[in-house]
Every structure is written in structure tokens, then in C-alpha cells.
Amino acid sequence: MGVCALCSKGGEETSLLEAAHKELGKIMVCRDCWRDLYQKNRMVYGSTCSGKCSACAR
């Protein structure tokens, strides 16, 4: 169980998602904050590797 890095929401019923924030780096946020970050274009895109990029060992 953790706490949202932006709004401090926590508890058993709060699920957290990892977000690659443009200024704060990788942080764990609640679904509401993740949605707000996405809508406001505050996350770094392409930060999740699918295992097929040129940096991955093949």
C-alpha cells in the first residue's frame, strides 16, 4: 500500500500507477492524478519499453 506522490491519497482502495513525470521523474500516482497528468501532457511519452526497442538485447 502506498500514497500518491501528488495528492497524498492512499489506503487499501487506492491503486497506484507509475508515471514518468516531465519534472519529477518516475513517480507513483493514483488513477485520478494519472488521468490529469495525461490530459495536461505532463508525462514523458515512450518511456515504457516493450522489449523491442534498439536498446534492448535481442
Secondary structure as GFF3:
##gff-version 3
##sequence-region A 1 58
A	DSSP	beta_strand	16	21	.	.	.	ID=ss1
A	DSSP	beta_strand	25	30	.	.	.	ID=ss2
A	DSSP	alpha_helix	31	39	.	.	.	ID=ss3
###
